[in-house]
Amino acid sequence: MNTFNVLTIFPEIFSPVEKGIIGRANDSGIIHINKINIRDYTKSKHKNTDDYPYGGGEGMLMTAQPVIDAWRSIKNPGITIFLSPKGKVLDQKKCIELSEYNNLTLLCGRYEGIDERIIDKIIDEEISIGDFVISGGETAAMIIIDAVARMLPGVLGNEKSNKNESHFCSLLEFPQYTRPENFEGMKVPAVLLSGNHAKIKEYKFSKSLIETYLKRPDMLKKRGITKEEAKFIIAELPEKERDILKYLK
Ligand code: SAH
């Protein structure tokens, strides 16, 4: 079982990962989302978990004592991550790496952040969900739990369903369609209805390449493409031929 220990002052707001695929994995014991309420550990008279920053400045900071004592209550914290806009930005590669740990501990900041000594004492790594600021680490922690849990065996019904997903194989997912075949005059591509599995496979792969080229050229450049793969793009976007050559491996 993979355990996600979450240190938070808002344990009641984790319902997004307690429903759907991730919720089922939690209910069936494939993963365990262990929420620890930092406030339960405060020794302050008024149950505070925050205080004014030394040297002045905006807002409040989370104090060290309740966070550290809450962390110490965890039997096996594994690696401890602080969700922070200063961290390394999360990507699929990082999620795969994190899925290899049996125990992860996620510290959710609130207010203007946390006393730096918490980082010095217990934090192994800081992770950001993107170059913007949100009001608390909880939504960021849920994103990590969701993205990492999906990588674990048994969480997605079909083990293969990961492999085609955007980012998993350095390509974005191909466009998909469900019923009806004709929606307000917009038809599903005929090849998908053909029953020809080889053709469908090729179609999906070429659409993945094209989708990535059009929407995330930076990803495709990093991955590189073979001459064979370039042909798929040129077939659909002939005017891009010269540009595509720059992507060759
Ligand atoms: N004053 C801080 C931001 C505090 S926001 C600064 O300028 O760096 C409050 C909390 O929200 C943070 O402690 C962190 O846990 C969380 N948070 C904010 N933005 C985040 C991001 N991009 N990724 C992950 N966590 C974030």
Residues whose N, C-alpha, C, O or C-beta is under 5 A from the ligand:
A	BS01	SAH	L83 S84 P85 L107 C108 G109 R110 Y111 E112 G113 I114 I127 S128 I129 G130 F132 V133 I134 S135 G136 G137 A140
